[in-house]
Amino acid sequence: MTSLRPLGSTDLNVFPLALGGNVFGWTADEAQSFAVLDAYAAAGGNFLDTADSYSAWVTGNRGGESETIIGNWLRARGNRSDVVIATKVSQHPEYQGLTAGTIKAAADASLRRLGTDHIDLYYTHFDKPEVPVEEIIGALDELVAAGKVRHIAASNISPERLKASLDFSEREGLARYVALQPHYNLVSRETYEGALLDVAAQGGLAAVPYYGLAAGFLTGKYRPGTAVDSPRAAGAGKLLRTERGRRVLTALDEIAAAHDTRPATVALAWLASRPTVAAPIASARTAGQLPTLLAVAELRLTEAELHRLTEAAA
């Protein structure tokens, strides 16, 4: 059984791979989503990441489809107490922004869709600098005090706003961010490393990176002359034209071959080894895509291999 990791300073212990719910209600219908969720849980997975806006970008969707599918699955399986649920606020079409009223109304809507009385980890999805951190933290603290949210977290936030939020929480004795969800992977290090990582580390925050596989590029399926049928193909394909992208793929191929595993598993293992990182996020459209992702829990890279990847990604 894979050992769980503590999520920062919280009482939450999570599987070393968070299952992304962005595909539920988008490229995976409810039946496919249930199959993925069942396979993830069967492997010991317990950390689900979603957002109230998933997947509002799909024609005919309103937002909240992913939460609804997860809620239906929790109800069908009767396993709410076994699962750590993370969701987010600020981007749902009906609950845009981070004013106090929006945060509280959006949380209630998420709770209804998820069919639960509490959210384990509640992120501000995209920071709204026009809203004072005092208002945001105050609203989140009310949710924690009411028992609707266990812990709060941030995503897509500047180092300055993150530090101001942490300082305000400390000064006023209010709920404080315990985790951060940054955009971070082997071909996008500058989106986290530096000032943002420094603030997170100083504050004892756990990082739960998204885009851990760079929209599929780090799976190795994007190669010169190869066409991939995916909604993400255009973005991932651009990375093939960068020197860093090609260097990283070469290193991933070599290390994957040495461990008889896949490039995606190696890429996630590198990410999981980085300072502050508790669990990278990855999503699967089908249960057949999961084994490569789940294998990160068991793969142990040598210091030399981690250094090789870090150098290739410089």
C-alpha positions as a printed Julia matrix, in Angstrom:
314×3 Matrix{Float64}:
   0.0    0.0     0.0
   1.43   3.36   -1.01
   2.13   5.54    2.0
   0.22   8.81    2.15
   1.94  12.17    2.48
   1.04  14.9     4.97
  -0.4   17.98    3.26
   1.81  20.64    4.75
   0.97  21.37    8.38
  -2.6   20.04    8.15
  -4.13  16.85    9.48
  -4.8   15.74    5.91
  -2.79  12.83    4.5
  -2.92  12.46    0.74
  -1.88  10.07   -2.0
   1.26  11.34   -3.8
  -0.77  11.94   -6.97
  -3.85  14.15   -6.92
  -6.45  13.13   -9.51
  -7.48  16.09  -11.62
 -11.2   16.46  -12.2
 -10.98  18.91  -15.09
 -11.85  16.19  -17.63
 -15.02  15.06  -15.82
 -17.94  16.42  -17.81
 -15.6   17.5   -20.6
 -13.69  14.69  -22.35
 -15.02  12.04  -19.93
 -18.75  11.5   -19.42
 -20.14  10.29  -16.11
 -19.64   6.57  -16.81
 -16.05   7.11  -17.94
 -15.41   9.38  -14.95
 -16.76   6.76  -12.55
 -14.4    4.18  -14.08
 -11.42   6.49  -13.59
 -12.44   7.35  -10.03
 -12.97   3.69   -9.16
  -9.55   2.7   -10.52
  -7.84   5.57   -8.7
  -9.49   4.67   -5.4
  -8.7    0.98   -5.88
  -5.01   1.88   -6.16
  -5.15   3.75   -2.84
  -5.79   7.2    -4.29
  -7.69   9.59   -2.05
  -7.0   13.15   -3.29
  -9.46  14.64   -5.79
  -8.92  18.08   -7.31
 -11.71  19.96   -9.03
 -13.18  23.48   -9.34
 -16.64  24.98   -9.47
 -15.97  26.22  -13.02
 -15.14  22.79  -14.51
 -16.21  22.5   -17.28
 -18.01  25.73  -18.16
 -15.95  26.13  -21.34
 -17.77  23.24  -23.02
 -20.71  24.21  -25.21
 -23.93  23.44  -23.35
 -22.27  23.26  -19.93
 -22.94  25.73  -17.13
 -20.01  24.98  -14.82
 -20.06  22.59  -11.91
 -20.28  19.45  -14.04
 -17.11  17.98  -12.54
 -18.27  18.59   -8.97
 -21.63  17.02   -9.79
 -20.02  13.88  -11.2
 -17.72  13.58   -8.19
 -20.68  14.09   -5.87
 -22.68  11.4    -7.65
 -19.72   9.02   -7.38
 -19.24   9.7    -3.66
 -22.91   9.05   -3.05
 -22.91   5.87   -5.14
 -19.8    4.47   -3.43
 -20.53   5.75    0.09
 -16.88   6.69    0.59
 -16.9   10.41    1.43
 -14.87   9.9     4.61
 -12.1    8.16    2.63
 -11.57  11.01    0.17
  -9.88  14.41    0.42
 -11.81  16.82   -1.8
 -10.24  20.01   -3.09
 -12.27  22.51   -5.1
 -11.94  26.16   -6.08
 -13.8   29.46   -6.25
 -13.71  32.57   -8.48
 -14.3   31.34  -12.05
 -17.82  29.85  -12.13
 -19.96  31.85  -14.6
 -22.51  32.58  -11.87
 -19.95  33.22   -9.11
 -17.22  35.33  -10.66
 -14.64  36.9    -8.4
 -13.64  36.79   -4.76
 -15.87  39.22   -2.92
 -17.08  37.91    0.44
 -20.6   37.33   -0.84
 -19.4   35.48   -3.92
 -17.07  33.22   -1.95
 -19.79  32.18    0.49
 -22.48  31.66   -2.16
 -20.09  29.69   -4.39
 -19.05  27.46   -1.49
 -22.68  26.61   -0.76
 -23.24  25.78   -4.44
 -20.14  23.55   -4.48
 -21.3   21.74   -1.35
 -24.68  21.03   -2.96
 -23.1   19.67   -6.15
 -20.59  17.57   -4.22
 -23.33  16.27   -1.93
 -21.24  16.86    1.19
 -21.32  19.06    4.26
 -17.67  20.11    4.04
 -14.86  20.78    1.57
 -11.46  19.55    2.73
  -9.35  22.07    0.81
 -10.88  25.23   -0.68
  -8.76  27.23   -3.13
  -9.1   30.74   -4.43
  -8.78  29.7    -8.09
  -7.5   32.97   -9.54
  -6.62  35.83   -7.25
  -8.51  39.1    -7.77
  -6.12  41.91   -6.8
  -8.97  44.42   -6.76
 -10.43  42.64   -3.71
  -8.53  43.32   -0.46
  -6.91  40.24    1.06
  -8.7   41.17    4.28
 -12.09  40.6     2.61
 -11.04  37.29    1.01
  -9.47  35.82    4.14
 -12.35  37.06    6.27
 -14.89  35.25    4.11
 -12.82  32.07    3.99
 -12.39  32.19    7.76
 -16.18  32.34    8.17
 -16.5   29.17    6.08
 -13.92  27.41    8.25
 -15.64  28.59   11.44
 -18.97  27.29   10.11
 -17.44  23.86    9.42
 -18.11  24.13    5.67
 -14.38  24.18    4.83
 -11.57  22.43    6.69
  -8.55  24.18    5.17
  -7.99  27.04    2.72
  -5.5   27.39   -0.11
  -4.56  29.63   -3.04
  -3.81  29.23   -6.74
  -2.67  31.66   -9.42
  -1.57  34.32   -6.96
   1.43  36.63   -6.85
   4.12  36.25   -4.19
   3.19  39.66   -2.81
  -0.5   38.88   -2.45
   0.24  35.45   -0.98
   2.53  36.95    1.65
   0.03  39.71    2.45
  -2.68  37.07    2.92
  -0.52  34.96    5.22
   0.54  38.01    7.22
  -3.07  39.13    7.68
  -4.16  35.67    8.83
  -1.32  35.54   11.34
  -1.95  39.05   12.61
  -5.68  38.56   13.07
  -5.64  34.92   14.13
  -7.78  33.85   11.18
  -7.68  30.8     8.94
  -4.52  30.81    6.82
  -3.58  29.29    3.52
  -2.01  25.85    3.98
  -1.43  24.95    0.34
  -0.66  26.52   -3.0
  -1.53  25.24   -6.47
   1.05  26.61   -8.89
   1.6   26.0   -12.58
   4.8   23.95  -12.4
   6.53  21.24  -14.43
   9.83  20.35  -16.08
   9.3   22.81  -18.94
   7.7   25.53  -16.8
   9.89  26.05  -13.75
   9.83  29.84  -13.7
   6.09  29.81  -12.98
   6.84  28.63   -9.43
  10.53  28.64   -8.62
  11.74  31.95   -7.24
   9.76  34.38   -5.11
   6.53  32.37   -5.08
   8.25  29.17   -3.93
  10.16  31.19   -1.33
   6.95  32.57    0.2
   5.36  29.11    0.17
   8.39  27.52    1.81
   8.67  30.23    4.46
   4.97  29.87    5.23
   5.09  26.08    5.41
   2.64  25.69    2.53
   2.33  22.45    0.58
   2.48  22.78   -3.2
   0.03  20.82   -5.36
   1.17  21.7    -8.9
  -1.13  21.73  -11.91
  -0.05  21.18  -15.54
   2.38  18.62  -14.11
   2.64  16.99  -17.55
   2.62  20.27  -19.52
  -0.73  19.57  -21.2
   0.5   16.12  -22.24
   3.88  17.14  -23.65
   5.8   15.33  -20.91
   4.05  12.04  -21.68
   6.36  11.8   -24.68
   3.5   11.33  -27.13
   4.35  14.55  -28.95
   7.23  13.87  -31.33
   8.41  15.46  -34.58
   6.15  14.34  -37.41
   3.57  12.78  -35.08
   0.0   14.05  -35.07
  -1.92  13.71  -31.81
  -5.71  13.95  -31.65
  -6.15  15.99  -28.48
  -7.76  19.31  -27.5
  -4.34  20.22  -26.07
  -2.21  19.24  -29.06
  -1.51  22.75  -30.34
  -0.08  24.01  -27.04
   1.93  20.9   -26.3
   3.24  20.75  -29.85
   4.83  24.2   -29.5
   7.16  22.86  -26.83
   8.73  20.53  -29.41
  10.15  23.59  -31.11
  12.04  24.72  -28.0
  15.54  23.56  -27.13
  14.53  22.97  -23.52
  11.57  20.85  -24.6
  13.79  18.61  -26.71
  16.44  18.33  -23.97
  13.82  17.33  -21.41
  12.3   14.69  -23.69
  15.73  13.15  -24.27
  16.42  12.96  -20.53
  12.97  11.54  -19.82
  13.42   8.85  -22.46
  16.79   7.76  -21.06
  15.66   7.63  -17.44
  12.34   5.97  -18.28
  14.22   3.24  -20.18
  16.53   2.68  -17.19
  13.51   2.09  -14.92
  11.35   0.3   -17.5
   8.68   2.93  -17.05
   7.1    5.79  -19.02
   8.32   9.38  -19.51
   5.17  10.72  -17.83
   5.91   8.73  -14.68
   9.46  10.11  -14.57
   8.25  13.68  -15.12
   5.8   13.39  -12.23
   8.42  11.75  -10.0
  10.76  14.7   -10.59
   7.95  17.08   -9.68
   7.04  15.1    -6.56
  10.66  15.35   -5.4
  10.82  19.14   -5.55
  10.88  21.33   -2.42
   7.41  21.98   -0.91
   5.61  19.65   -3.36
   3.16  17.28   -1.65
   1.45  15.83   -4.71
   1.32  16.82   -8.38
  -2.04  16.82  -10.15
  -2.7   14.75  -13.26
  -5.93  13.8   -14.97
  -7.01  10.73  -16.89
  -9.8   10.49  -19.44
  -9.9    6.7   -19.21
  -8.96   4.14  -16.56
  -6.36   2.79  -19.0
  -4.39   6.04  -18.71
  -4.11   5.76  -14.92
  -1.34   3.16  -14.36
   1.31   5.42  -15.86
   0.25   8.23  -13.5
  -0.18   6.06  -10.41
   3.3    4.59  -10.87
   4.76   7.86   -9.57
   3.89   6.66   -6.07
   6.44   3.84   -6.32
   9.15   5.24   -8.62
  12.32   6.31   -6.84
  14.76   8.29   -8.95
  18.43   8.51   -7.99
  20.01  11.84   -7.09
  21.95  11.66  -10.34
  18.75  11.17  -12.34
  17.0   14.04  -10.56
  20.02  16.25  -11.28
  20.02  15.2   -14.94
  16.37  16.21  -15.28
  16.87  19.48  -13.43
  19.8   20.38  -15.68
  17.87  19.46  -18.84
  15.02  21.68  -17.67
  17.23  24.68  -16.95
